[in-house]
Amino acid sequence: MSLFRNAMLALAAGTLAAGVLAFADPGFREADAATPPVVNATRLQPISAFAKIKSKNERSAALFQEVGKVIQSPRCMNCHPATERPTQTDKMRPHVPLVVRGEGGVGAAGGLACATCHHEANFDAANVPGNPKWALAPAEMAWQGKTLGQICVQIKDKNRNGGKDMAALVKHMAEDELVGWGWNPGGNRTPAPGTQKQFGELFKAWADSGAVCPKG
C-alpha cells in the first residue's frame, strides 16, 4: 500500500506541476519565459581536439567554451536562475506551480518545498524529476542571463562559489550526484551533452591549463 500511495502522490504532484498553470500563477504569459543563452549541443569534443591550439591561454579558453555546452544547457541553467524562481523543461519556462528558492535553495519556509514533488529519484510516469540533493543553486551562482565568460569568472570566485578552490571545483563537477543527474534527467528532458566523466575531464583540463575565461 505504501508503494501505491507514494506513486499516487508523485503522480498527483506531477499533474499539479505540469497542468495547473492558471491557478498556480495566473500572471504567467509565454512572453515571460526565460530567455538566457541556451546551448542544445549533444556531444562534447575530446581533450585531444584542443591540442592543435598552440597558445596556452587560447586553448584554456576554448576548453571552457566546450565545458559551457554543459553549463549553458537547460539541465544546468534551470537550477541556476537569475531570480528566486527556477525554470523548467527544455524551453526553460518559469516553474509551475510557483515556487521560490527559500533558505538553502529547497523552497520557502511555510511554502511549497522542493521535496513536496521532487523525490529521491525521477518519477517518469508523472514526468517529475528527482534526486536526493534536489535544490536550487545559491543566488551567488545565478547563471541565467549571463555570458559564458561572466559565468566562468563567477565559478572561480571563492566569495561566490562557496569557498571552493580549483581542486574542489573539479571534484564537484566530476563527481557530484546532483550535477550527474543532468545526464540522467528522465522523462522527456534532453540530457546534458556528453557524459559527466567527459565533462569532468574537460573541466580539469581547463583548470590545469590556467583556468582562462572566454572573453565576453
C-alpha positions in Angstrom: 0.0 0.0 0.0 2.8 2.4 0.8 4.4 2.0 -2.7 1.0 2.6 -4.3 0.4 5.6 -2.1 3.8 7.1 -2.9 3.2 6.5 -6.6 -0.2 8.2 -6.5 1.3 11.2 -4.5 4.0 11.6 -7.1 1.6 11.3 -9.9 -0.6 14.0 -8.3 2.4 16.2 -7.8 3.4 15.8 -11.4 0.0 16.6 -12.6 0.0 19.7 -10.4 3.4 20.8 -11.6 2.6 20.3 -15.3 -1.0 21.3 -15.6 -2.4 23.7 -13.0 -0.9 26.8 -14.7 -3.8 29.2 -14.4 -4.3 28.5 -10.7 -0.6 28.3 -9.7 0.5 31.5 -11.5 -2.4 33.5 -13.1 0.0 36.1 -14.3 2.1 33.8 -16.4 2.4 34.5 -20.1 4.5 32.7 -22.7 6.4 36.0 -23.1 7.6 35.7 -19.5 9.6 32.6 -20.3 13.3 32.8 -19.5 15.5 33.9 -22.4 19.1 33.3 -21.3 21.5 31.8 -23.8 20.8 28.1 -24.1 23.1 25.6 -25.7 21.5 22.5 -27.2 24.6 20.5 -28.1 24.5 16.7 -27.8 28.2 15.8 -27.8 31.5 17.0 -26.2 34.8 17.1 -28.0 37.7 15.1 -26.5 40.6 16.9 -24.9 42.8 15.9 -27.7 40.8 18.1 -30.1 42.3 21.2 -28.4 45.9 20.1 -28.7 46.3 21.9 -32.0 45.7 25.3 -30.3 49.3 26.5 -29.7 48.5 29.4 -27.4 48.0 28.1 -23.9 45.6 30.9 -23.0 43.5 30.4 -26.1 43.5 26.6 -25.5 42.3 27.1 -22.0 39.5 29.5 -23.0 38.5 27.1 -25.8 38.3 24.2 -23.2 35.9 26.3 -21.1 33.8 27.0 -24.2 33.4 23.3 -24.5 32.6 23.0 -20.8 30.0 25.7 -21.5 28.0 23.3 -23.7 27.0 21.6 -20.4 26.8 24.7 -18.2 24.5 26.5 -20.6 22.3 23.5 -21.3 18.8 23.6 -19.8 19.7 20.8 -17.4 22.1 23.2 -15.6 20.6 26.6 -16.3 17.1 25.7 -14.9 18.6 25.3 -11.4 20.8 28.5 -11.7 18.0 31.1 -12.2 18.5 34.8 -12.3 15.5 35.3 -10.0 14.3 33.4 -6.9 12.1 31.3 -9.2 13.6 28.3 -11.0 12.8 27.4 -14.6 11.8 24.0 -16.0 11.6 21.9 -19.2 13.9 22.2 -22.2 12.2 25.5 -23.0 13.2 26.9 -19.6 9.8 28.2 -18.7 9.1 29.6 -15.2 8.5 26.8 -12.7 4.8 25.8 -12.3 3.5 25.7 -9.7 5.0 29.0 -8.4 7.9 28.1 -6.1 10.9 30.2 -4.8 14.4 29.4 -3.7 14.0 29.8 0.0 16.8 29.2 2.6 19.2 26.6 1.4 17.6 26.5 -2.1 14.9 24.0 -1.0 11.8 26.2 -1.1 10.3 28.9 1.1 9.6 28.2 4.7 5.9 27.6 5.1 5.5 27.4 1.3 5.9 24.6 -1.2 9.2 22.8 -0.6 11.1 21.2 -3.4 10.8 17.8 -1.8 7.0 18.0 -2.0 7.2 17.0 -5.6 10.8 16.1 -6.3 11.7 12.8 -4.5 14.9 10.8 -4.4 14.6 9.6 -8.0 12.8 10.5 -11.2 9.2 9.5 -11.4 8.8 9.3 -15.1 5.1 8.2 -15.0 4.3 11.8 -14.0 7.4 13.3 -15.7 8.7 14.6 -12.3 12.5 14.7 -11.9 14.1 13.7 -8.7 17.4 13.4 -6.8 18.3 13.1 -3.1 20.0 16.5 -3.2 17.3 18.3 -5.3 17.7 22.1 -4.7 18.4 25.4 -6.4 21.9 26.7 -6.7 22.7 29.6 -4.3 21.8 33.0 -5.6 25.5 33.8 -5.8 25.7 31.2 -8.5 22.9 32.6 -10.7 23.9 31.9 -14.4 20.8 32.7 -16.4 21.2 35.9 -18.5 25.0 35.9 -18.2 27.6 35.3 -20.9 29.8 32.3 -20.6 32.8 34.5 -19.8 30.8 36.0 -16.9 29.8 32.6 -15.6 33.5 31.5 -15.8 34.6 34.4 -13.6 31.8 33.7 -11.2 32.7 30.0 -10.9 36.3 30.8 -10.0 35.3 33.4 -7.4 35.6 31.9 -3.9 33.4 34.6 -2.5 30.5 33.3 -4.7 31.3 29.6 -5.2 31.1 28.5 -1.6 34.8 28.9 -0.9 35.8 26.1 -3.4 39.4 26.1 -4.7 40.0 24.7 -8.1 40.5 21.1 -6.9 37.1 21.3 -5.1 35.5 22.7 -8.2 36.9 19.8 -10.3 35.6 17.3 -7.8 32.2 18.9 -7.7 31.8 18.9 -11.5 33.2 15.4 -12.0 31.6 13.6 -9.1 28.6 15.4 -7.5 25.5 13.3 -7.9 23.1 16.3 -8.5 25.4 17.5 -11.2 25.4 14.0 -12.6 21.6 14.0 -12.7 21.9 16.3 -15.8 22.9 13.2 -17.8 20.1 11.1 -16.5 17.1 13.5 -16.4 14.4 11.1 -17.2 11.0 11.9 -18.7 11.1 13.9 -22.0 14.0 16.1 -20.9 17.1 16.3 -23.1 20.3 15.1 -21.3 23.3 17.4 -20.9 25.8 16.8 -23.8 28.4 14.0 -23.5 28.8 12.3 -20.1 29.7 13.6 -16.6 33.1 11.8 -17.0 33.9 13.7 -20.2 32.7 16.9 -18.6 34.8 16.4 -15.6 37.9 15.7 -17.7 37.4 18.8 -19.8 36.9 20.9 -16.7 40.1 19.5 -15.1 42.0 20.2 -18.4 40.7 23.7 -18.3 41.8 24.1 -14.7 45.2 22.6 -15.4 45.7 24.9 -18.4 45.4 28.0 -16.3 41.6 28.4 -16.0 41.4 31.2 -18.5 37.9 32.5 -19.1 36.5 33.3 -22.5 36.1 36.9 -23.4 32.7 38.5 -23.1 
